[in-house]
Amino acid sequence: MCLGEIGRVESVDADGRLSVRVGARLRDAAALIPGVVPTPGTWVLINSGIVLEELEPERARDALEIRHAWHLQEPMEVAS
């Protein structure tokens, strides 16, 4: 089983590739959701380099708190 990661989009290049901040790391990702290209600042769930879903800040905060409590992901600050 793979566990996705929650991160904040840092940048989007001309080809639609995303740079996503996950804790202290930057991950490359592709947005394959039809008609949706996340913008910088958007919270997303990624797995294997693919954006699976955009997240509202409240949902990202809750998920990050759970993941941090279980030592699954580094803590990140989520501004509303």
A tleap script that builds the chain and sets N, CA, C and O, in Angstrom:
source leaprc.protein.ff14SB
mol = sequence {
  NMET CYS LEU GLY GLU ILE GLY ARG VAL GLU
  SER VAL ASP ALA ASP GLY ARG LEU SER VAL
  ARG VAL GLY ALA ARG LEU ARG ASP ALA ALA
  ALA LEU ILE PRO GLY VAL VAL PRO THR PRO
  GLY THR TRP VAL LEU ILE ASN SER GLY ILE
  VAL LEU GLU GLU LEU GLU PRO GLU ARG ALA
  ARG ASP ALA LEU GLU ILE ARG HIE ALA TRP
  HIE LEU GLN GLU PRO MET GLU VAL ALA CSER
}
set mol.1.N position { 0.834 -1.175 0.000 }
set mol.1.CA position { 0.000 0.000 0.000 }
set mol.1.C position { 0.877 1.235 0.000 }
set mol.1.O position { 1.857 1.311 0.741 }
set mol.2.N position { 0.528 2.194 -0.823 }
set mol.2.CA position { 1.248 3.462 -0.873 }
set mol.2.C position { 0.447 4.513 -0.130 }
set mol.2.O position { -0.782 4.540 -0.192 }
set mol.3.N position { 1.150 5.360 0.562 }
set mol.3.CA position { 0.510 6.445 1.278 }
set mol.3.C position { 0.854 7.750 0.578 }
set mol.3.O position { 2.029 8.086 0.432 }
set mol.4.N position { -0.152 8.480 0.149 }
set mol.4.CA position { 0.089 9.757 -0.506 }
set mol.4.C position { 0.671 10.768 0.460 }
set mol.4.O position { 0.687 10.553 1.672 }
set mol.5.N position { 1.150 11.877 -0.090 }
set mol.5.CA position { 1.708 12.956 0.706 }
set mol.5.C position { 0.911 14.225 0.457 }
set mol.5.O position { 0.400 14.452 -0.640 }
set mol.6.N position { 0.815 15.043 1.489 }
set mol.6.CA position { 0.113 16.310 1.381 }
set mol.6.C position { 1.147 17.420 1.281 }
set mol.6.O position { 2.094 17.477 2.065 }
set mol.7.N position { 0.953 18.301 0.304 }
set mol.7.CA position { 1.893 19.400 0.136 }
set mol.7.C position { 1.219 20.621 -0.457 }
set mol.7.O position { 0.058 20.591 -0.865 }
set mol.8.N position { 1.995 21.700 -0.488 }
set mol.8.CA position { 1.507 22.973 -1.031 }
set mol.8.C position { 2.225 23.249 -2.340 }
set mol.8.O position { 3.450 23.154 -2.410 }
set mol.9.N position { 1.475 23.587 -3.374 }
set mol.9.CA position { 2.052 23.883 -4.685 }
set mol.9.C position { 2.901 25.149 -4.569 }
set mol.9.O position { 2.428 26.196 -4.127 }
set mol.10.N position { 4.163 25.027 -4.977 }
set mol.10.CA position { 5.081 26.170 -4.966 }
set mol.10.C position { 5.095 26.875 -6.313 }
set mol.10.O position { 5.106 28.104 -6.380 }
set mol.11.N position { 5.094 26.085 -7.391 }
set mol.11.CA position { 5.143 26.686 -8.729 }
set mol.11.C position { 4.575 25.713 -9.756 }
set mol.11.O position { 4.482 24.506 -9.534 }
set mol.12.N position { 4.199 26.301 -10.894 }
set mol.12.CA position { 3.693 25.531 -12.027 }
set mol.12.C position { 4.457 26.007 -13.250 }
set mol.12.O position { 4.496 27.207 -13.523 }
set mol.13.N position { 5.075 25.074 -14.001 }
set mol.13.CA position { 5.827 25.498 -15.180 }
set mol.13.C position { 4.925 25.549 -16.415 }
set mol.13.O position { 3.742 25.214 -16.340 }
set mol.14.N position { 5.482 25.963 -17.534 }
set mol.14.CA position { 4.700 26.153 -18.769 }
set mol.14.C position { 4.053 24.860 -19.255 }
set mol.14.O position { 3.028 24.904 -19.936 }
set mol.15.N position { 4.639 23.706 -18.913 }
set mol.15.CA position { 4.093 22.410 -19.331 }
set mol.15.C position { 3.084 21.845 -18.339 }
set mol.15.O position { 2.566 20.745 -18.533 }
set mol.16.N position { 2.801 22.606 -17.262 }
set mol.16.CA position { 1.843 22.143 -16.273 }
set mol.16.C position { 2.428 21.265 -15.188 }
set mol.16.O position { 1.690 20.743 -14.353 }
set mol.17.N position { 3.754 21.090 -15.183 }
set mol.17.CA position { 4.400 20.324 -14.106 }
set mol.17.C position { 4.432 21.183 -12.849 }
set mol.17.O position { 4.682 22.387 -12.915 }
set mol.18.N position { 4.180 20.565 -11.722 }
set mol.18.CA position { 4.129 21.281 -10.452 }
set mol.18.C position { 5.355 20.997 -9.604 }
set mol.18.O position { 5.934 19.912 -9.660 }
set mol.19.N position { 5.732 21.974 -8.834 }
set mol.19.CA position { 6.720 21.802 -7.782 }
set mol.19.C position { 5.929 21.917 -6.481 }
set mol.19.O position { 5.333 22.958 -6.205 }
set mol.20.N position { 5.924 20.839 -5.675 }
set mol.20.CA position { 5.086 20.766 -4.482 }
set mol.20.C position { 5.974 20.639 -3.249 }
set mol.20.O position { 6.828 19.755 -3.178 }
set mol.21.N position { 5.768 21.530 -2.274 }
set mol.21.CA position { 6.503 21.488 -1.006 }
set mol.21.C position { 5.848 20.471 -0.094 }
set mol.21.O position { 4.681 20.608 0.273 }
set mol.22.N position { 6.619 19.438 0.272 }
set mol.22.CA position { 6.180 18.408 1.213 }
set mol.22.C position { 7.192 18.431 2.358 }
set mol.22.O position { 8.293 17.894 2.234 }
set mol.23.N position { 6.814 19.053 3.464 }
set mol.23.CA position { 7.768 19.244 4.553 }
set mol.23.C position { 8.910 20.120 4.076 }
set mol.23.O position { 8.686 21.217 3.563 }
set mol.24.N position { 10.140 19.639 4.243 }
set mol.24.CA position { 11.319 20.394 3.824 }
set mol.24.C position { 11.729 20.076 2.387 }
set mol.24.O position { 12.696 20.647 1.883 }
set mol.25.N position { 11.011 19.173 1.725 }
set mol.25.CA position { 11.395 18.736 0.381 }
set mol.25.C position { 10.477 19.326 -0.682 }
set mol.25.O position { 9.320 19.656 -0.422 }
set mol.26.N position { 11.029 19.450 -1.886 }
set mol.26.CA position { 10.218 19.806 -3.047 }
set mol.26.C position { 10.044 18.558 -3.897 }
set mol.26.O position { 11.018 17.872 -4.207 }
set mol.27.N position { 8.814 18.264 -4.271 }
set mol.27.CA position { 8.511 17.100 -5.104 }
set mol.27.C position { 7.976 17.594 -6.442 }
set mol.27.O position { 7.222 18.565 -6.496 }
set mol.28.N position { 8.367 16.926 -7.516 }
set mol.28.CA position { 7.784 17.189 -8.825 }
set mol.28.C position { 6.498 16.389 -8.928 }
set mol.28.O position { 6.428 15.250 -8.467 }
set mol.29.N position { 5.486 16.984 -9.532 }
set mol.29.CA position { 4.208 16.285 -9.678 }
set mol.29.C position { 3.526 16.730 -10.958 }
set mol.29.O position { 3.811 17.798 -11.500 }
set mol.30.N position { 2.624 15.888 -11.426 }
set mol.30.CA position { 1.819 16.195 -12.608 }
set mol.30.C position { 0.357 16.262 -12.180 }
set mol.30.O position { -0.122 15.421 -11.420 }
set mol.31.N position { -0.338 17.275 -12.681 }
set mol.31.CA position { -1.766 17.408 -12.406 }
set mol.31.C position { -2.528 16.757 -13.551 }
set mol.31.O position { -2.593 17.309 -14.650 }
set mol.32.N position { -3.094 15.603 -13.302 }
set mol.32.CA position { -3.804 14.864 -14.337 }
set mol.32.C position { -5.313 14.890 -14.141 }
set mol.32.O position { -6.037 14.117 -14.770 }
set mol.33.N position { -5.791 15.781 -13.265 }
set mol.33.CA position { -7.226 15.912 -13.046 }
set mol.33.C position { -7.780 16.724 -14.213 }
set mol.33.O position { -7.372 17.871 -14.400 }
set mol.34.N position { -8.689 16.171 -14.997 }
set mol.34.CA position { -9.205 16.893 -16.171 }
set mol.34.C position { -9.739 18.277 -15.810 }
set mol.34.O position { -10.570 18.425 -14.914 }
set mol.35.N position { -9.246 19.285 -16.526 }
set mol.35.CA position { -9.715 20.656 -16.345 }
set mol.35.C position { -9.217 21.369 -15.111 }
set mol.35.O position { -9.627 22.500 -14.851 }
set mol.36.N position { -8.335 20.735 -14.333 }
set mol.36.CA position { -7.845 21.347 -13.096 }
set mol.36.C position { -6.319 21.433 -13.136 }
set mol.36.O position { -5.625 20.428 -13.291 }
set mol.37.N position { -5.817 22.663 -12.991 }
set mol.37.CA position { -4.382 22.879 -12.818 }
set mol.37.C position { -4.226 23.684 -11.542 }
set mol.37.O position { -4.519 24.879 -11.526 }
set mol.38.N position { -3.761 23.036 -10.455 }
set mol.38.CA position { -3.610 23.754 -9.195 }
set mol.38.C position { -2.675 24.955 -9.349 }
set mol.38.O position { -1.711 24.908 -10.114 }
set mol.39.N position { -2.965 26.013 -8.627 }
set mol.39.CA position { -2.140 27.215 -8.655 }
set mol.39.C position { -1.238 27.247 -7.425 }
set mol.39.O position { -1.510 26.558 -6.442 }
set mol.40.N position { -0.160 28.046 -7.470 }
set mol.40.CA position { 0.706 28.155 -6.294 }
set mol.40.C position { -0.106 28.524 -5.044 }
set mol.40.O position { -0.980 29.390 -5.076 }
set mol.41.N position { 0.213 27.840 -3.958 }
set mol.41.CA position { -0.490 28.050 -2.702 }
set mol.41.C position { -1.587 27.037 -2.433 }
set mol.41.O position { -2.071 26.929 -1.307 }
set mol.42.N position { -1.986 26.286 -3.469 }
set mol.42.CA position { -3.031 25.272 -3.322 }
set mol.42.C position { -2.456 24.047 -2.605 }
set mol.42.O position { -1.329 23.634 -2.875 }
set mol.43.N position { -3.239 23.474 -1.694 }
set mol.43.CA position { -2.862 22.239 -1.019 }
set mol.43.C position { -3.338 21.063 -1.854 }
set mol.43.O position { -4.464 21.064 -2.353 }
set mol.44.N position { -2.468 20.045 -2.010 }
set mol.44.CA position { -2.797 18.892 -2.832 }
set mol.44.C position { -2.360 17.602 -2.155 }
set mol.44.O position { -1.472 17.594 -1.301 }
set mol.45.N position { -2.999 16.521 -2.554 }
set mol.45.CA position { -2.595 15.170 -2.175 }
set mol.45.C position { -1.901 14.582 -3.386 }
set mol.45.O position { -2.484 14.518 -4.468 }
set mol.46.N position { -0.641 14.145 -3.212 }
set mol.46.CA position { 0.099 13.546 -4.320 }
set mol.46.C position { 0.508 12.123 -3.962 }
set mol.46.O position { 0.712 11.788 -2.796 }
set mol.47.N position { 0.620 11.305 -4.987 }
set mol.47.CA position { 1.102 9.933 -4.827 }
set mol.47.C position { 1.829 9.551 -6.103 }
set mol.47.O position { 1.286 9.690 -7.198 }
set mol.48.N position { 3.035 9.079 -5.966 }
set mol.48.CA position { 3.843 8.649 -7.110 }
set mol.48.C position { 3.975 9.747 -8.160 }
set mol.48.O position { 3.990 9.469 -9.359 }
set mol.49.N position { 4.070 11.001 -7.704 }
set mol.49.CA position { 4.266 12.108 -8.627 }
set mol.49.C position { 3.029 12.581 -9.351 }
set mol.49.O position { 3.128 13.335 -10.319 }
set mol.50.N position { 1.865 12.152 -8.899 }
set mol.50.CA position { 0.611 12.549 -9.540 }
set mol.50.C position { -0.295 13.218 -8.504 }
set mol.50.O position { -0.479 12.699 -7.403 }
set mol.51.N position { -0.854 14.362 -8.863 }
set mol.51.CA position { -1.816 15.031 -7.991 }
set mol.51.C position { -3.122 14.247 -8.055 }
set mol.51.O position { -3.726 14.104 -9.118 }
set mol.52.N position { -3.541 13.745 -6.906 }
set mol.52.CA position { -4.789 12.986 -6.845 }
set mol.52.C position { -5.983 13.874 -6.520 }
set mol.52.O position { -7.112 13.591 -6.920 }
set mol.53.N position { -5.712 14.964 -5.779 }
set mol.53.CA position { -6.827 15.766 -5.299 }
set mol.53.C position { -6.335 17.117 -4.793 }
set mol.53.O position { -5.250 17.210 -4.218 }
set mol.54.N position { -7.126 18.159 -5.005 }
set mol.54.CA position { -6.899 19.449 -4.348 }
set mol.54.C position { -7.574 19.396 -2.988 }
set mol.54.O position { -8.632 18.783 -2.844 }
set mol.55.N position { -6.967 20.041 -1.978 }
set mol.55.CA position { -7.511 20.024 -0.622 }
set mol.55.C position { -7.787 21.436 -0.136 }
set mol.55.O position { -7.023 22.359 -0.415 }
set mol.56.N position { -8.879 21.597 0.592 }
set mol.56.CA position { -9.146 22.857 1.285 }
set mol.56.C position { -8.129 22.969 2.426 }
set mol.56.O position { -7.699 21.944 2.955 }
set mol.57.N position { -7.735 24.183 2.817 }
set mol.57.CA position { -6.737 24.328 3.887 }
set mol.57.C position { -7.115 23.610 5.184 }
set mol.57.O position { -6.250 23.028 5.838 }
set mol.58.N position { -8.390 23.643 5.560 }
set mol.58.CA position { -8.812 22.980 6.803 }
set mol.58.C position { -8.587 21.473 6.722 }
set mol.58.O position { -8.133 20.853 7.684 }
set mol.59.N position { -8.903 20.898 5.585 }
set mol.59.CA position { -8.716 19.447 5.404 }
set mol.59.C position { -7.231 19.098 5.384 }
set mol.59.O position { -6.823 18.080 5.943 }
set mol.60.N position { -6.424 19.942 4.740 }
set mol.60.CA position { -4.974 19.711 4.721 }
set mol.60.C position { -4.414 19.770 6.138 }
set mol.60.O position { -3.602 18.929 6.522 }
set mol.61.N position { -4.848 20.765 6.918 }
set mol.61.CA position { -4.377 20.911 8.295 }
set mol.61.C position { -4.719 19.668 9.121 }
set mol.61.O position { -3.863 19.130 9.823 }
set mol.62.N position { -5.967 19.219 9.034 }
set mol.62.CA position { -6.389 18.041 9.797 }
set mol.62.C position { -5.582 16.807 9.407 }
set mol.62.O position { -5.114 16.062 10.268 }
set mol.63.N position { -5.423 16.601 8.108 }
set mol.63.CA position { -4.681 15.429 7.636 }
set mol.63.C position { -3.222 15.491 8.051 }
set mol.63.O position { -2.642 14.471 8.424 }
set mol.64.N position { -2.613 16.686 7.991 }
set mol.64.CA position { -1.211 16.826 8.387 }
set mol.64.C position { -1.034 16.572 9.883 }
set mol.64.O position { -0.040 15.976 10.297 }
set mol.65.N position { -1.985 17.019 10.689 }
set mol.65.CA position { -1.904 16.759 12.132 }
set mol.65.C position { -1.928 15.264 12.420 }
set mol.65.O position { -1.155 14.781 13.248 }
set mol.66.N position { -2.797 14.537 11.752 }
set mol.66.CA position { -2.881 13.083 11.937 }
set mol.66.C position { -1.595 12.415 11.468 }
set mol.66.O position { -1.051 11.558 12.165 }
set mol.67.N position { -1.109 12.798 10.300 }
set mol.67.CA position { 0.109 12.189 9.757 }
set mol.67.C position { 1.312 12.480 10.635 }
set mol.67.O position { 2.171 11.617 10.817 }
set mol.68.N position { 1.383 13.692 11.184 }
set mol.68.CA position { 2.495 14.030 12.070 }
set mol.68.C position { 2.410 13.210 13.366 }
set mol.68.O position { 3.427 12.719 13.857 }
set mol.69.N position { 1.214 13.065 13.911 }
set mol.69.CA position { 1.040 12.290 15.145 }
set mol.69.C position { 1.480 10.839 14.962 }
set mol.69.O position { 1.978 10.213 15.898 }
set mol.70.N position { 1.296 10.312 13.761 }
set mol.70.CA position { 1.687 8.930 13.463 }
set mol.70.C position { 3.082 8.845 12.852 }
set mol.70.O position { 3.499 7.777 12.405 }
set mol.71.N position { 3.811 9.973 12.830 }
set mol.71.CA position { 5.176 10.031 12.287 }
set mol.71.C position { 5.228 9.618 10.813 }
set mol.71.O position { 6.181 8.975 10.373 }
set mol.72.N position { 4.202 9.991 10.066 }
set mol.72.CA position { 4.137 9.647 8.651 }
set mol.72.C position { 4.594 10.789 7.759 }
set mol.72.O position { 4.961 10.560 6.606 }
set mol.73.N position { 4.579 12.021 8.274 }
set mol.73.CA position { 4.969 13.176 7.475 }
set mol.73.C position { 5.424 14.288 8.410 }
set mol.73.O position { 4.933 14.416 9.531 }
set mol.74.N position { 6.372 15.090 7.931 }
set mol.74.CA position { 6.858 16.223 8.708 }
set mol.74.C position { 5.741 17.241 8.908 }
set mol.74.O position { 4.848 17.357 8.069 }
set mol.75.N position { 5.786 17.981 10.021 }
set mol.75.CA position { 4.757 19.008 10.213 }
set mol.75.C position { 4.929 20.145 9.210 }
set mol.75.O position { 6.045 20.453 8.794 }
set mol.76.N position { 3.818 20.765 8.828 }
set mol.76.CA position { 3.819 21.932 7.949 }
set mol.76.C position { 2.808 22.925 8.481 }
set mol.76.O position { 1.784 22.537 9.043 }
set mol.77.N position { 3.092 24.200 8.307 }
set mol.77.CA position { 2.180 25.270 8.727 }
set mol.77.C position { 1.115 25.467 7.646 }
set mol.77.O position { 1.444 25.634 6.471 }
set mol.78.N position { -0.144 25.447 8.038 }
set mol.78.CA position { -1.248 25.669 7.110 }
set mol.78.C position { -1.959 26.939 7.530 }
set mol.78.O position { -2.581 26.991 8.590 }
set mol.79.N position { -1.865 27.972 6.688 }
set mol.79.CA position { -2.586 29.221 6.957 }
set mol.79.C position { -3.973 29.122 6.345 }
set mol.79.O position { -4.133 28.588 5.247 }
set mol.80.N position { -4.956 29.624 7.035 }
set mol.80.CA position { -6.338 29.570 6.528 }
set mol.80.C position { -6.534 30.525 5.380 }
set mol.80.O position { -7.632 30.613 4.830 }
savepdb mol mol.pdb
quit
